[in-house]
Amino acid sequence: MLFTKDVKIIKDDEKKTYTSFVFDRPNFEHPDNAATKQHKPKVDGKPTLLEDGSEFIGSKPANEVSKGLSTKQIDELYSDMLAYVAPIMLRDRKDKKGNVVVSPYKVYSNPEDAAKLFCLACCSDAITAYVRLQLDADNRPQTIDLAAVRYAQVKLFIKDAKAKGKEMTEEQGYDKLARSQARDLVEEAEEASEELSMADALLQLDWYQERLKAAPVPATV
């Protein structure tokens, strides 16, 4: 199986600071030689920082599904997953309040049976999440005012800048928002093994191009 680097963020009670916990993430569906790529999660739109102040740079599978695996290789991945999960499922755990929760899988004397049931439970949760997402996408009214959403984000940029003792105009805020959305498009293109420059990504933002066209032309002397 493939292990990649991920990070867990735990914010303080006031949601102003956080602590980062780096961990090895198992990717049961990928062999250990599967391709990976950099993983740079953000916290409130900013790079995730570690205790030493450095940016967390993790990893994740380059592809959603590893191609070309034989039935034997897939069976081996499945066996490796069960072997990894079995001892974990038989341990007691703690909830968010620190209370000990006895493992419900202890009723099974065969660790592999417990592991299989846990994996089936994970599949149930994943499929339920998938169905909920599809229902939401197919039935949510498409009446979101995107201009209002953008305006609210710009106001947050301006507020954040002011809190840091800096000044930011609305136009600068919209420029920042456009660059952020363009970076997202570039990252999506990279994940799809496609090339997209920041300049081309900005051209894909229709709302931003319309703002540029409507901007007043500087007067000439």
HELIX and SHEET records of a PDB file:
HELIX    1   1 THR A   71  MET A   89  1                                  19    
HELIX    2   2 PRO A  104  VAL A  107  5                                   4    
HELIX    3   3 PRO A  111  ASN A  139  1                                  29    
HELIX    4   4 LEU A  146  ALA A  163  1                                  18    
HELIX    5   5 GLU A  170  GLU A  191  1                                  22    
HELIX    6   6 MET A  198  LEU A  203  1                                   6    
HELIX    7   7 ASP A  206  ALA A  214  1                                   9    
SHEET    1   A 2 LEU A   2  LYS A  11  0                                        
SHEET    2   A 2 TYR A  18  ASN A  27 -1                                        
SHEET    1   B 2 THR A  36  HIS A  39  0                                        
SHEET    2   B 2 GLY A  58  PRO A  61 -1                                        
SHEET    1   C 2 LYS A  42  VAL A  43  0                                        
SHEET    2   C 2 LYS A  46  PRO A  47 -1                                        
SHEET    1   D 2 ARG A  93  LYS A  94  0                                        
SHEET    2   D 2 VAL A 100  VAL A 101 -1                                        
END                                                                             
